[in-house]
Amino acid sequence: MIRNKRIITCAITGAATRPDQTPYLPITPEQIANSALEAGEAGAAIVHIHVREIETGKPSMKIELYQDVVDRIKSRNSELIINLTTGPGGTCLPQFEGLDHGSKAPRLLSAEERVKHIEIIKPDICSLDFNTMNLDGTAIRVNHPQICKEMLARIQSVGTKPELEIFDSGDLRIALEMLSEGVINKPALWQFAMGIKYGWDATPDALHFAQSQLPQNSIWSAFGISRAEMPMVALASIYGGHVRVGMEDNIYLSHGQLATTNAELVQKAKRIIEDLGYSVATPHDTRQLLHLDKG
């Protein structure tokens, strides 16, 4: 039965994982696309894509890099579901010496800039953050509800399904309000980010509470950071959700052993899911589960 299937998303490279942390992090469009394709062969139905500056490995928002990755993936696997990020552009670095006059927050971008690549490429899915929170003691993640609403309007107008990224209870309430107001098209797709400092704890109690706040029969997934990645695969599967793994969230296959590919992390998640008595959703299954009309 399709309700006993679990979708695996693979987050290929992210924005926070650094090349100096692992030599296996995909950087170039070719590396990111190849890693995504390998993850698909290993059992992932969805690949979540960030892009990097080729020379430095730093996070990028260049549309041509996104387009290159997407074209490379589609040319070899047209069924694999592509999920592009819209996270960049929401980080504020406060200028403490200028607080009397307010910070210019030069890294905060408009809704238009943050989803321009979505309007052009029109992927199946894109992530959408709702959190405003401290990140690591130096930066603040800022997602104003008005910006989120404009991003939602632009995303949904091109037929892309927003994946609602929920980091804590406050942003869950904001998203639920937007759902009730009709700003978010139904059925919504939810994802809980567990174990990020100053957000949800990566615990059974926190995940149980989070998913219990959703409307009945909601479609949701969860991921854990670092050592919580695979335990969260098990918990989410048991609680009726779907899962995410990948080098964006965790670079280790086991204690002290770096994953050499994203496919290794997908294979491990697949074993956990199947050992628990569930099966892994194919891209075709996933399109049905998520009510995706494309493909």
C-alpha atoms as an extended CHARMM CRD file, in Angstrom:
* protein
*
       295  EXT
         1         1  MET       CA              0.0000000000        0.0000000000        0.0000000000  PROA      1               0.0000000000
         2         2  ILE       CA              1.2460000000        3.4660000000       -0.8380000000  PROA      2               0.0000000000
         3         3  ARG       CA              0.7090000000        4.7100000000        2.7160000000  PROA      3               0.0000000000
         4         4  ASN       CA              3.3830000000        2.2620000000        3.9220000000  PROA      4               0.0000000000
         5         5  LYS       CA              5.9700000000        3.7730000000        1.5960000000  PROA      5               0.0000000000
         6         6  ARG       CA              8.5330000000        6.2800000000        2.8150000000  PROA      6               0.0000000000
         7         7  ILE       CA             10.0110000000        8.9650000000        0.5620000000  PROA      7               0.0000000000
         8         8  ILE       CA             13.7450000000        9.5540000000        0.7960000000  PROA      8               0.0000000000
         9         9  THR       CA             14.9960000000       13.0410000000       -0.0560000000  PROA      9               0.0000000000
        10        10  CYS       CA             18.7300000000       13.5240000000       -0.4690000000  PROA      10              0.0000000000
        11        11  ALA       CA             20.1220000000       17.0000000000        0.3140000000  PROA      11              0.0000000000
        12        12  ILE       CA             23.2240000000       16.9570000000       -1.8550000000  PROA      12              0.0000000000
        13        13  THR       CA             25.4920000000       19.7790000000       -0.6950000000  PROA      13              0.0000000000
        14        14  GLY       CA             23.6240000000       22.4870000000        1.2280000000  PROA      14              0.0000000000
        15        15  ALA       CA             25.0880000000       25.8570000000        2.1550000000  PROA      15              0.0000000000
        16        16  ALA       CA             26.6640000000       25.2790000000        5.5670000000  PROA      16              0.0000000000
        17        17  THR       CA             28.8280000000       22.2030000000        4.9830000000  PROA      17              0.0000000000
        18        18  ARG       CA             32.3510000000       23.3480000000        4.1180000000  PROA      18              0.0000000000
        19        19  PRO       CA             34.8340000000       21.7550000000        1.7020000000  PROA      19              0.0000000000
        20        20  ASP       CA             37.4560000000       21.7480000000        4.4650000000  PROA      20              0.0000000000
        21        21  GLN       CA             35.1860000000       19.4830000000        6.5380000000  PROA      21              0.0000000000
        22        22  THR       CA             35.0670000000       16.7400000000        3.9110000000  PROA      22              0.0000000000
        23        23  PRO       CA             36.8770000000       16.2640000000        0.6010000000  PROA      23              0.0000000000
        24        24  TYR       CA             33.8220000000       14.4460000000       -0.7570000000  PROA      24              0.0000000000
        25        25  LEU       CA             31.4400000000       17.4290000000       -0.8030000000  PROA      25              0.0000000000
        26        26  PRO       CA             30.0560000000       18.0430000000       -4.3260000000  PROA      26              0.0000000000
        27        27  ILE       CA             30.9260000000       21.5380000000       -5.5310000000  PROA      27              0.0000000000
        28        28  THR       CA             30.7030000000       21.9150000000       -9.3220000000  PROA      28              0.0000000000
        29        29  PRO       CA             27.4330000000       21.5150000000      -11.2600000000  PROA      29              0.0000000000
        30        30  GLU       CA             28.7730000000       18.2460000000      -12.6840000000  PROA      30              0.0000000000
        31        31  GLN       CA             29.6420000000       16.9230000000       -9.2230000000  PROA      31              0.0000000000
        32        32  ILE       CA             26.3000000000       17.9870000000       -7.7340000000  PROA      32              0.0000000000
        33        33  ALA       CA             24.3240000000       16.4780000000      -10.6140000000  PROA      33              0.0000000000
        34        34  ASN       CA             26.3100000000       13.2230000000      -10.5740000000  PROA      34              0.0000000000
        35        35  SER       CA             25.8570000000       12.9380000000       -6.8140000000  PROA      35              0.0000000000
        36        36  ALA       CA             22.1100000000       13.5440000000       -7.1860000000  PROA      36              0.0000000000
        37        37  LEU       CA             21.8510000000       10.8610000000       -9.8690000000  PROA      37              0.0000000000
        38        38  GLU       CA             23.7730000000        8.3950000000       -7.7200000000  PROA      38              0.0000000000
        39        39  ALA       CA             21.4420000000        9.1750000000       -4.8100000000  PROA      39              0.0000000000
        40        40  GLY       CA             18.4690000000        8.4840000000       -7.0710000000  PROA      40              0.0000000000
        41        41  GLU       CA             19.9150000000        5.1220000000       -8.0760000000  PROA      41              0.0000000000
        42        42  ALA       CA             20.4080000000        4.3110000000       -4.3840000000  PROA      42              0.0000000000
        43        43  GLY       CA             16.7460000000        4.9710000000       -3.5430000000  PROA      43              0.0000000000
        44        44  ALA       CA             16.1390000000        8.7080000000       -3.2160000000  PROA      44              0.0000000000
        45        45  ALA       CA             13.0300000000        9.9320000000       -5.0190000000  PROA      45              0.0000000000
        46        46  ILE       CA             13.7650000000       13.6200000000       -4.3890000000  PROA      46              0.0000000000
        47        47  VAL       CA             17.0550000000       15.5150000000       -4.5770000000  PROA      47              0.0000000000
        48        48  HSD       CA             17.3750000000       18.8390000000       -2.7550000000  PROA      48              0.0000000000
        49        49  ILE       CA             19.7440000000       21.1910000000       -4.5540000000  PROA      49              0.0000000000
        50        50  HSD       CA             21.9400000000       24.0970000000       -3.4820000000  PROA      50              0.0000000000
        51        51  VAL       CA             24.7120000000       25.3510000000       -5.7450000000  PROA      51              0.0000000000
        52        52  ARG       CA             28.2720000000       26.4810000000       -5.0450000000  PROA      52              0.0000000000
        53        53  GLU       CA             30.7790000000       28.8550000000       -6.5650000000  PROA      53              0.0000000000
        54        54  ILE       CA             33.0160000000       26.6240000000       -8.6480000000  PROA      54              0.0000000000
        55        55  GLU       CA             36.2990000000       28.3100000000       -7.6810000000  PROA      55              0.0000000000
        56        56  THR       CA             35.7310000000       28.7220000000       -3.9340000000  PROA      56              0.0000000000
        57        57  GLY       CA             33.0490000000       26.2030000000       -2.9910000000  PROA      57              0.0000000000
        58        58  LYS       CA             31.0860000000       28.9430000000       -1.2370000000  PROA      58              0.0000000000
        59        59  PRO       CA             27.2490000000       29.0460000000       -1.4960000000  PROA      59              0.0000000000
        60        60  SER       CA             25.9120000000       30.7070000000       -4.6330000000  PROA      60              0.0000000000
        61        61  MET       CA             22.6230000000       32.0080000000       -5.9980000000  PROA      61              0.0000000000
        62        62  LYS       CA             23.6390000000       32.0920000000       -9.6560000000  PROA      62              0.0000000000
        63        63  ILE       CA             20.7490000000       31.0120000000      -11.8410000000  PROA      63              0.0000000000
        64        64  GLU       CA             23.0740000000       29.5830000000      -14.4880000000  PROA      64              0.0000000000
        65        65  LEU       CA             24.5240000000       27.1750000000      -11.9170000000  PROA      65              0.0000000000
        66        66  TYR       CA             21.0690000000       25.9820000000      -10.8720000000  PROA      66              0.0000000000
        67        67  GLN       CA             20.0730000000       25.5740000000      -14.5180000000  PROA      67              0.0000000000
        68        68  ASP       CA             23.2400000000       23.6280000000      -15.2870000000  PROA      68              0.0000000000
        69        69  VAL       CA             22.6290000000       21.1790000000      -12.4400000000  PROA      69              0.0000000000
        70        70  VAL       CA             18.9570000000       20.7000000000      -13.3360000000  PROA      70              0.0000000000
        71        71  ASP       CA             19.7170000000       20.1710000000      -17.0380000000  PROA      71              0.0000000000
        72        72  ARG       CA             22.3840000000       17.5910000000      -16.2230000000  PROA      72              0.0000000000
        73        73  ILE       CA             20.0090000000       15.6650000000      -13.9540000000  PROA      73              0.0000000000
        74        74  LYS       CA             17.0460000000       15.7540000000      -16.3280000000  PROA      74              0.0000000000
        75        75  SER       CA             19.1260000000       14.6700000000      -19.3060000000  PROA      75              0.0000000000
        76        76  ARG       CA             19.9160000000       11.3910000000      -17.5510000000  PROA      76              0.0000000000
        77        77  ASN       CA             16.9250000000       10.8100000000      -15.2390000000  PROA      77              0.0000000000
        78        78  SER       CA             13.6990000000       12.6060000000      -16.0890000000  PROA      78              0.0000000000
        79        79  GLU       CA             11.7800000000       10.8810000000      -13.2740000000  PROA      79              0.0000000000
        80        80  LEU       CA             13.9280000000       12.0590000000      -10.3680000000  PROA      80              0.0000000000
        81        81  ILE       CA             12.0850000000       14.8400000000       -8.4990000000  PROA      81              0.0000000000
        82        82  ILE       CA             14.0480000000       18.0710000000       -8.1520000000  PROA      82              0.0000000000
        83        83  ASN       CA             13.7350000000       20.2990000000       -5.0840000000  PROA      83              0.0000000000
        84        84  LEU       CA             15.6020000000       23.6230000000       -5.3080000000  PROA      84              0.0000000000
        85        85  THR       CA             16.4010000000       25.7380000000       -2.2730000000  PROA      85              0.0000000000
        86        86  THR       CA             15.1060000000       29.2710000000       -1.7100000000  PROA      86              0.0000000000
        87        87  GLY       CA             17.0150000000       29.6700000000        1.5580000000  PROA      87              0.0000000000
        88        88  PRO       CA             19.8250000000       32.0240000000        0.4530000000  PROA      88              0.0000000000
        89        89  GLY       CA             19.1410000000       35.7120000000        0.9860000000  PROA      89              0.0000000000
        90        90  GLY       CA             17.6090000000       35.4610000000        4.4590000000  PROA      90              0.0000000000
        91        91  THR       CA             20.7020000000       35.7660000000        6.6600000000  PROA      91              0.0000000000
        92        92  CYS       CA             21.3780000000       38.9410000000        8.6330000000  PROA      92              0.0000000000
        93        93  LEU       CA             24.7640000000       39.8600000000       10.0920000000  PROA      93              0.0000000000
        94        94  PRO       CA             24.0120000000       42.6280000000       12.6150000000  PROA      94              0.0000000000
        95        95  GLN       CA             26.1910000000       45.7360000000       12.5320000000  PROA      95              0.0000000000
        96        96  PHE       CA             26.4370000000       46.2540000000       16.2710000000  PROA      96              0.0000000000
        97        97  GLU       CA             28.3200000000       49.5290000000       16.0080000000  PROA      97              0.0000000000
        98        98  GLY       CA             25.3750000000       50.9830000000       14.0890000000  PROA      98              0.0000000000
        99        99  LEU       CA             22.4710000000       49.7670000000       16.2250000000  PROA      99              0.0000000000
       100       100  ASP       CA             21.4590000000       53.3090000000       17.1800000000  PROA      100             0.0000000000
       101       101  HSD       CA             20.5560000000       53.8790000000       13.5470000000  PROA      101             0.0000000000
       102       102  GLY       CA             19.5100000000       50.3440000000       12.7020000000  PROA      102             0.0000000000
       103       103  SER       CA             21.3650000000       47.7190000000       10.7420000000  PROA      103             0.0000000000
       104       104  LYS       CA             21.2970000000       47.8420000000        6.9640000000  PROA      104             0.0000000000
       105       105  ALA       CA             21.3910000000       44.0110000000        6.9360000000  PROA      105             0.0000000000
       106       106  PRO       CA             22.9160000000       43.9550000000        3.4580000000  PROA      106             0.0000000000
       107       107  ARG       CA             22.4790000000       40.2070000000        2.9780000000  PROA      107             0.0000000000
       108       108  LEU       CA             18.6790000000       40.2650000000        3.2210000000  PROA      108             0.0000000000
       109       109  LEU       CA             17.1530000000       39.9460000000       -0.2390000000  PROA      109             0.0000000000
       110       110  SER       CA             13.6790000000       40.5690000000       -1.5960000000  PROA      110             0.0000000000
       111       111  ALA       CA             11.1880000000       37.7930000000       -2.2810000000  PROA      111             0.0000000000
       112       112  GLU       CA             11.6910000000       38.3540000000       -5.9950000000  PROA      112             0.0000000000
       113       113  GLU       CA             15.4430000000       37.8050000000       -5.7760000000  PROA      113             0.0000000000
       114       114  ARG       CA             15.1000000000       34.7480000000       -3.5650000000  PROA      114             0.0000000000
       115       115  VAL       CA             12.7790000000       32.8910000000       -5.9450000000  PROA      115             0.0000000000
       116       116  LYS       CA             13.9180000000       34.2080000000       -9.3280000000  PROA      116             0.0000000000
       117       117  HSD       CA             15.4970000000       30.8400000000      -10.1630000000  PROA      117             0.0000000000
       118       118  ILE       CA             12.2540000000       29.0590000000       -9.2500000000  PROA      118             0.0000000000
       119       119  GLU       CA             10.2050000000       31.2210000000      -11.5950000000  PROA      119             0.0000000000
       120       120  ILE       CA             12.6560000000       30.5210000000      -14.4200000000  PROA      120             0.0000000000
       121       121  ILE       CA             13.4090000000       26.8060000000      -13.8750000000  PROA      121             0.0000000000
       122       122  LYS       CA             10.0280000000       25.7600000000      -12.4180000000  PROA      122             0.0000000000
       123       123  PRO       CA             11.1790000000       22.6990000000      -10.4320000000  PROA      123             0.0000000000
       124       124  ASP       CA              8.7270000000       20.1740000000       -9.0060000000  PROA      124             0.0000000000
       125       125  ILE       CA              9.3960000000       21.3540000000       -5.4470000000  PROA      125             0.0000000000
       126       126  CYS       CA             11.3080000000       24.0970000000       -3.6690000000  PROA      126             0.0000000000
       127       127  SER       CA             12.0580000000       24.6190000000       -0.0190000000  PROA      127             0.0000000000
       128       128  LEU       CA             10.5810000000       27.6090000000        1.8210000000  PROA      128             0.0000000000
       129       129  ASP       CA             11.8690000000       28.6270000000        5.2570000000  PROA      129             0.0000000000
       130       130  PHE       CA              9.6060000000       30.2600000000        7.8420000000  PROA      130             0.0000000000
       131       131  ASN       CA             12.1160000000       30.6030000000       10.6800000000  PROA      131             0.0000000000
       132       132  THR       CA             13.5130000000       33.7360000000       12.2490000000  PROA      132             0.0000000000
       133       133  MET       CA             16.1690000000       32.4930000000       14.6620000000  PROA      133             0.0000000000
       134       134  ASN       CA             19.7390000000       32.7520000000       15.8770000000  PROA      134             0.0000000000
       135       135  LEU       CA             21.9730000000       30.4310000000       13.8930000000  PROA      135             0.0000000000
       136       136  ASP       CA             25.3820000000       30.0510000000       15.5250000000  PROA      136             0.0000000000
       137       137  GLY       CA             25.7550000000       33.0760000000       17.7450000000  PROA      137             0.0000000000
       138       138  THR       CA             26.9620000000       35.3340000000       14.9220000000  PROA      138             0.0000000000
       139       139  ALA       CA             24.1510000000       35.4530000000       12.3550000000  PROA      139             0.0000000000
       140       140  ILE       CA             20.3820000000       35.6500000000       12.4380000000  PROA      140             0.0000000000
       141       141  ARG       CA             18.0510000000       33.9180000000       10.0220000000  PROA      141             0.0000000000
       142       142  VAL       CA             15.2400000000       36.3020000000        9.0580000000  PROA      142             0.0000000000
       143       143  ASN       CA             12.1050000000       35.2260000000        7.2080000000  PROA      143             0.0000000000
       144       144  HSD       CA              9.4640000000       37.9230000000        7.5820000000  PROA      144             0.0000000000
       145       145  PRO       CA              5.9030000000       36.6260000000        7.0800000000  PROA      145             0.0000000000
       146       146  GLN       CA              5.2480000000       39.1940000000        4.3580000000  PROA      146             0.0000000000
       147       147  ILE       CA              8.3150000000       38.0250000000        2.4320000000  PROA      147             0.0000000000
       148       148  CYS       CA              7.1830000000       34.4110000000        2.8820000000  PROA      148             0.0000000000
       149       149  LYS       CA              3.7440000000       35.2660000000        1.5050000000  PROA      149             0.0000000000
       150       150  GLU       CA              5.1850000000       36.9100000000       -1.5910000000  PROA      150             0.0000000000
       151       151  MET       CA              7.5700000000       34.0020000000       -2.1200000000  PROA      151             0.0000000000
       152       152  LEU       CA              4.6540000000       31.5840000000       -1.8190000000  PROA      152             0.0000000000
       153       153  ALA       CA              2.6170000000       33.4960000000       -4.3830000000  PROA      153             0.0000000000
       154       154  ARG       CA              5.4850000000       33.5010000000       -6.8720000000  PROA      154             0.0000000000
       155       155  ILE       CA              6.4110000000       29.8540000000       -6.2680000000  PROA      155             0.0000000000
       156       156  GLN       CA              2.8720000000       28.5300000000       -6.5970000000  PROA      156             0.0000000000
       157       157  SER       CA              2.0850000000       30.6780000000       -9.6490000000  PROA      157             0.0000000000
       158       158  VAL       CA              4.5730000000       28.6360000000      -11.7200000000  PROA      158             0.0000000000
       159       159  GLY       CA              3.2660000000       25.2800000000      -10.5040000000  PROA      159             0.0000000000
       160       160  THR       CA              6.0690000000       24.5130000000       -8.0600000000  PROA      160             0.0000000000
       161       161  LYS       CA              5.1040000000       22.9300000000       -4.7400000000  PROA      161             0.0000000000
       162       162  PRO       CA              6.6230000000       24.6240000000       -1.6780000000  PROA      162             0.0000000000
       163       163  GLU       CA              8.1320000000       22.3520000000        0.9390000000  PROA      163             0.0000000000
       164       164  LEU       CA              7.4670000000       24.1730000000        4.2060000000  PROA      164             0.0000000000
       165       165  GLU       CA             10.6410000000       24.0980000000        6.3160000000  PROA      165             0.0000000000
       166       166  ILE       CA              9.7770000000       24.2310000000       10.0130000000  PROA      166             0.0000000000
       167       167  PHE       CA             12.5360000000       24.7800000000       12.5530000000  PROA      167             0.0000000000
       168       168  ASP       CA             10.5050000000       25.4300000000       15.7110000000  PROA      168             0.0000000000
       169       169  SER       CA              6.9860000000       25.9190000000       17.0570000000  PROA      169             0.0000000000
       170       170  GLY       CA              6.8010000000       29.6460000000       16.2680000000  PROA      170             0.0000000000
       171       171  ASP       CA              7.3590000000       29.2500000000       12.5380000000  PROA      171             0.0000000000
       172       172  LEU       CA              4.9720000000       26.2830000000       12.5490000000  PROA      172             0.0000000000
       173       173  ARG       CA              2.2470000000       28.5820000000       13.8740000000  PROA      173             0.0000000000
       174       174  ILE       CA              3.0050000000       31.1590000000       11.1690000000  PROA      174             0.0000000000
       175       175  ALA       CA              2.7780000000       28.5280000000        8.4400000000  PROA      175             0.0000000000
       176       176  LEU       CA             -0.4470000000       27.0980000000        9.8690000000  PROA      176             0.0000000000
       177       177  GLU       CA             -1.9790000000       30.5800000000        9.8460000000  PROA      177             0.0000000000
       178       178  MET       CA             -1.0300000000       30.9980000000        6.1910000000  PROA      178             0.0000000000
       179       179  LEU       CA             -2.5070000000       27.5990000000        5.4090000000  PROA      179             0.0000000000
       180       180  SER       CA             -5.8020000000       28.5540000000        7.0660000000  PROA      180             0.0000000000
       181       181  GLU       CA             -5.8070000000       31.8770000000        5.1800000000  PROA      181             0.0000000000
       182       182  GLY       CA             -5.4300000000       30.0670000000        1.8550000000  PROA      182             0.0000000000
       183       183  VAL       CA             -1.9760000000       31.5170000000        1.1710000000  PROA      183             0.0000000000
       184       184  ILE       CA             -0.5550000000       27.9770000000        1.0020000000  PROA      184             0.0000000000
       185       185  ASN       CA             -2.1690000000       25.6570000000       -1.4970000000  PROA      185             0.0000000000
       186       186  LYS       CA             -3.4810000000       22.3430000000       -0.1550000000  PROA      186             0.0000000000
       187       187  PRO       CA             -2.3320000000       19.6770000000        0.3520000000  PROA      187             0.0000000000
       188       188  ALA       CA              0.6910000000       21.2210000000        2.0110000000  PROA      188             0.0000000000
       189       189  LEU       CA              4.0740000000       19.5240000000        2.2220000000  PROA      189             0.0000000000
       190       190  TRP       CA              5.7930000000       19.9380000000        5.5900000000  PROA      190             0.0000000000
       191       191  GLN       CA              9.3480000000       19.2800000000        6.7120000000  PROA      191             0.0000000000
       192       192  PHE       CA             10.7140000000       19.4360000000       10.2450000000  PROA      192             0.0000000000
       193       193  ALA       CA             14.3750000000       20.4100000000       10.6800000000  PROA      193             0.0000000000
       194       194  MET       CA             15.4370000000       18.6760000000       13.8950000000  PROA      194             0.0000000000
       195       195  GLY       CA             18.5320000000       19.2630000000       15.9730000000  PROA      195             0.0000000000
       196       196  ILE       CA             19.5430000000       22.6860000000       14.6890000000  PROA      196             0.0000000000
       197       197  LYS       CA             20.7820000000       24.8330000000       17.5600000000  PROA      197             0.0000000000
       198       198  TYR       CA             18.0390000000       27.0970000000       18.9460000000  PROA      198             0.0000000000
       199       199  GLY       CA             15.3430000000       25.1200000000       17.0880000000  PROA      199             0.0000000000
       200       200  TRP       CA             13.5800000000       21.7880000000       17.6520000000  PROA      200             0.0000000000
       201       201  ASP       CA             15.5550000000       19.2540000000       19.6700000000  PROA      201             0.0000000000
       202       202  ALA       CA             16.3310000000       16.0400000000       17.7890000000  PROA      202             0.0000000000
       203       203  THR       CA             14.3020000000       13.9150000000       20.2120000000  PROA      203             0.0000000000
       204       204  PRO       CA             11.2710000000       11.6180000000       19.9910000000  PROA      204             0.0000000000
       205       205  ASP       CA              9.2410000000       14.0020000000       22.1540000000  PROA      205             0.0000000000
       206       206  ALA       CA             10.0060000000       17.0380000000       19.9870000000  PROA      206             0.0000000000
       207       207  LEU       CA              9.1950000000       15.2360000000       16.7310000000  PROA      207             0.0000000000
       208       208  HSD       CA              6.0230000000       13.7530000000       18.1770000000  PROA      208             0.0000000000
       209       209  PHE       CA              4.8660000000       17.1860000000       19.3370000000  PROA      209             0.0000000000
       210       210  ALA       CA              5.7270000000       18.8220000000       16.0080000000  PROA      210             0.0000000000
       211       211  GLN       CA              3.8320000000       16.3570000000       13.8370000000  PROA      211             0.0000000000
       212       212  SER       CA              0.8920000000       16.3010000000       16.2800000000  PROA      212             0.0000000000
       213       213  GLN       CA              0.2940000000       20.0180000000       15.5510000000  PROA      213             0.0000000000
       214       214  LEU       CA             -0.3330000000       19.4270000000       11.8490000000  PROA      214             0.0000000000
       215       215  PRO       CA             -3.8050000000       19.0390000000       10.3490000000  PROA      215             0.0000000000
       216       216  GLN       CA             -4.9940000000       15.4500000000       10.1190000000  PROA      216             0.0000000000
       217       217  ASN       CA             -3.5660000000       13.4230000000        7.2280000000  PROA      217             0.0000000000
       218       218  SER       CA             -0.8160000000       15.9710000000        6.5320000000  PROA      218             0.0000000000
       219       219  ILE       CA              2.1510000000       14.9100000000        4.4190000000  PROA      219             0.0000000000
       220       220  TRP       CA              5.3780000000       15.5420000000        6.2840000000  PROA      220             0.0000000000
       221       221  SER       CA              9.0160000000       14.5700000000        6.5500000000  PROA      221             0.0000000000
       222       222  ALA       CA             11.8490000000       15.2370000000        8.9690000000  PROA      222             0.0000000000
       223       223  PHE       CA             15.6070000000       15.2820000000        9.0580000000  PROA      223             0.0000000000
       224       224  GLY       CA             18.2010000000       15.2820000000       11.8210000000  PROA      224             0.0000000000
       225       225  ILE       CA             21.5400000000       17.0610000000       11.8780000000  PROA      225             0.0000000000
       226       226  SER       CA             24.8660000000       15.2570000000       12.2790000000  PROA      226             0.0000000000
       227       227  ARG       CA             24.6180000000       12.1860000000       14.5210000000  PROA      227             0.0000000000
       228       228  ALA       CA             20.8210000000       12.5990000000       14.6920000000  PROA      228             0.0000000000
       229       229  GLU       CA             20.4160000000       11.9730000000       10.9510000000  PROA      229             0.0000000000
       230       230  MET       CA             19.8130000000        8.2250000000       10.9800000000  PROA      230             0.0000000000
       231       231  PRO       CA             17.8970000000        8.0940000000       14.2960000000  PROA      231             0.0000000000
       232       232  MET       CA             15.5350000000       10.6700000000       12.7640000000  PROA      232             0.0000000000
       233       233  VAL       CA             15.1120000000        8.4270000000        9.7040000000  PROA      233             0.0000000000
       234       234  ALA       CA             13.8480000000        5.7060000000       12.0230000000  PROA      234             0.0000000000
       235       235  LEU       CA             11.6460000000        8.0060000000       14.1350000000  PROA      235             0.0000000000
       236       236  ALA       CA             10.0340000000        9.7760000000       11.1960000000  PROA      236             0.0000000000
       237       237  SER       CA              9.3230000000        6.4560000000        9.4980000000  PROA      237             0.0000000000
       238       238  ILE       CA              7.6990000000        5.0220000000       12.6160000000  PROA      238             0.0000000000
       239       239  TYR       CA              5.6290000000        8.1800000000       13.1850000000  PROA      239             0.0000000000
       240       240  GLY       CA              4.2690000000        8.0350000000        9.6290000000  PROA      240             0.0000000000
       241       241  GLY       CA              6.5020000000       10.6380000000        8.0110000000  PROA      241             0.0000000000
       242       242  HSD       CA              9.0920000000       10.6950000000        5.2620000000  PROA      242             0.0000000000
       243       243  VAL       CA             12.8380000000       11.2360000000        5.5730000000  PROA      243             0.0000000000
       244       244  ARG       CA             15.8230000000       13.2480000000        4.3860000000  PROA      244             0.0000000000
       245       245  VAL       CA             19.5360000000       12.4790000000        4.4460000000  PROA      245             0.0000000000
       246       246  GLY       CA             22.5700000000       13.9100000000        2.6730000000  PROA      246             0.0000000000
       247       247  MET       CA             25.7730000000       15.8640000000        3.0860000000  PROA      247             0.0000000000
       248       248  GLU       CA             23.8720000000       19.0830000000        3.7220000000  PROA      248             0.0000000000
       249       249  ASP       CA             22.8590000000       17.6320000000        7.0930000000  PROA      249             0.0000000000
       250       250  ASN       CA             25.5660000000       15.1160000000        7.9740000000  PROA      250             0.0000000000
       251       251  ILE       CA             28.9090000000       14.0760000000        6.4830000000  PROA      251             0.0000000000
       252       252  TYR       CA             29.4860000000       10.8610000000        8.4500000000  PROA      252             0.0000000000
       253       253  LEU       CA             28.4030000000        7.3380000000        7.5300000000  PROA      253             0.0000000000
       254       254  SER       CA             29.2490000000        6.1230000000       11.0360000000  PROA      254             0.0000000000
       255       255  HSD       CA             31.2510000000        7.4450000000       13.9790000000  PROA      255             0.0000000000
       256       256  GLY       CA             34.5030000000        8.8690000000       12.6140000000  PROA      256             0.0000000000
       257       257  GLN       CA             33.8920000000        7.5490000000        9.0900000000  PROA      257             0.0000000000
       258       258  LEU       CA             33.1680000000       10.1420000000        6.4240000000  PROA      258             0.0000000000
       259       259  ALA       CA             30.5910000000        9.2820000000        3.8050000000  PROA      259             0.0000000000
       260       260  THR       CA             32.3250000000        9.2760000000        0.4450000000  PROA      260             0.0000000000
       261       261  THR       CA             29.0690000000        9.7710000000       -1.4930000000  PROA      261             0.0000000000
       262       262  ASN       CA             25.5270000000       10.8860000000       -0.8320000000  PROA      262             0.0000000000
       263       263  ALA       CA             24.4330000000        7.5130000000       -2.2010000000  PROA      263             0.0000000000
       264       264  GLU       CA             25.9860000000        5.8070000000        0.8400000000  PROA      264             0.0000000000
       265       265  LEU       CA             23.7700000000        7.8590000000        3.1470000000  PROA      265             0.0000000000
       266       266  VAL       CA             20.6980000000        7.0510000000        1.0480000000  PROA      266             0.0000000000
       267       267  GLN       CA             21.5350000000        3.3420000000        1.0930000000  PROA      267             0.0000000000
       268       268  LYS       CA             21.8060000000        3.4060000000        4.8860000000  PROA      268             0.0000000000
       269       269  ALA       CA             18.4690000000        5.2110000000        5.2210000000  PROA      269             0.0000000000
       270       270  LYS       CA             16.8760000000        2.6900000000        2.8580000000  PROA      270             0.0000000000
       271       271  ARG       CA             18.1180000000       -0.2150000000        5.0070000000  PROA      271             0.0000000000
       272       272  ILE       CA             16.6590000000        1.3950000000        8.1290000000  PROA      272             0.0000000000
       273       273  ILE       CA             13.2910000000        1.9620000000        6.4570000000  PROA      273             0.0000000000
       274       274  GLU       CA             13.1060000000       -1.5740000000        5.1370000000  PROA      274             0.0000000000
       275       275  ASP       CA             14.2820000000       -3.1030000000        8.4140000000  PROA      275             0.0000000000
       276       276  LEU       CA             11.3680000000       -1.3350000000       10.0930000000  PROA      276             0.0000000000
       277       277  GLY       CA              8.9590000000       -3.0430000000        7.6990000000  PROA      277             0.0000000000
       278       278  TYR       CA              8.2730000000       -0.1710000000        5.3020000000  PROA      278             0.0000000000
       279       279  SER       CA              9.2090000000        0.1970000000        1.6590000000  PROA      279             0.0000000000
       280       280  VAL       CA             10.9260000000        3.0440000000       -0.1430000000  PROA      280             0.0000000000
       281       281  ALA       CA              8.8300000000        5.1970000000       -2.4700000000  PROA      281             0.0000000000
       282       282  THR       CA              9.8530000000        5.4550000000       -6.1150000000  PROA      282             0.0000000000
       283       283  PRO       CA              9.6510000000        8.7980000000       -7.9440000000  PROA      283             0.0000000000
       284       284  HSD       CA              6.3470000000        7.6130000000       -9.4410000000  PROA      284             0.0000000000
       285       285  ASP       CA              4.9930000000        6.7400000000       -5.9760000000  PROA      285             0.0000000000
       286       286  THR       CA              6.2040000000       10.0880000000       -4.6910000000  PROA      286             0.0000000000
       287       287  ARG       CA              4.4120000000       12.0670000000       -7.3810000000  PROA      287             0.0000000000
       288       288  GLN       CA              1.1940000000       10.3580000000       -6.3090000000  PROA      288             0.0000000000
       289       289  LEU       CA              1.8360000000       10.8550000000       -2.5970000000  PROA      289             0.0000000000
       290       290  LEU       CA              2.6850000000       14.5450000000       -3.0020000000  PROA      290             0.0000000000
       291       291  HSD       CA              0.0540000000       15.2970000000       -5.6480000000  PROA      291             0.0000000000
       292       292  LEU       CA              2.6250000000       16.4980000000       -8.1370000000  PROA      292             0.0000000000
       293       293  ASP       CA              1.1260000000       17.0560000000      -11.5410000000  PROA      293             0.0000000000
       294       294  LYS       CA              4.4280000000       17.3980000000      -13.3450000000  PROA      294             0.0000000000
       295       295  GLY       CA              6.7060000000       14.6760000000      -14.6260000000  PROA      295             0.0000000000
